[in-house]
């Protein structure tokens, strides 16, 4: 069994918490940050299992094996 370290972002939207793995574009939600994170973990595992079944894991190799990840606030403007 392979283990991967990915990034999770969690934020509140109304009464729910949204969670997203930006490396894979997978998202989920829950009633608390912990539940949102648990739901995201399950969604990512299902995504990777499906990718493996379809032979797509080699295309994700660089993403899954990246040693360094950086997160930072990003401010943008819209006119």
N, C-alpha and C positions, 0 to 999 in steps of 0.2 A: 504494500500500500504506500503510495506517494503522499507526502504532505507538502502543501504550498502555503506560503505566507502572502496574503493579498491585503488590499486596503478596503476598509469599510467606512462609509460616511453615513451618519444618522442625523436626521433633523425632524423637527415637529411640523406637521401640517394639520391644522385643526385639532381633532381629537386623536389622531394617529401619529405614529412615528414612521418615517420613511427611511429605509436603509438601502444603500447602493454600493456595489463593488465597481468602482470606476474602470478598473483594468478590463473587466469583461462586459460592462454595460448591463449587469444583472441587478435588479432591484426587487425589494419586497417591502412589507410593512408590518406593524404590530401595535398593540395598545400601550406598550412601554418601550424604552430604548433596548432593554434586554430581549424582549420578545421580537422586536424588529430585527435585531442582530441574529437571533436564533433562526428566524424565518429566512434571513439572507443567507446564512450558512447552508441551510437546507436547499435553497434555490441554486446557490453556486455549486453545491455538490451534484445536484441533478443536472445542471448545465454541463459540468465537466464529464459526468457519466455519459450523457448524450453525445458530447463531442468525441469521447473515446469510442463509443459505438459506431459513430459515423466516420471515424478515422481522421478527425480534425485536430486532435491534440498536437501533432507536429506543428501546425500553424500557430498554436498558442504557446509554443515552447519559450520564446523570448519573454513573453509576458509572465508566464508562470515561474520562470527561473531568474527573473531580475533580482539582483542582490540589493540594489538601492532603490528606494521609493521616496519621493518627496511630496509633501502636501503643503499648500500655502493658500492663504486667502487670495482671492482674485477679484478685484474691483473693476467693473466695466461701466461704461456710460452708453446711454441710448438717447438719441435726440428725437 
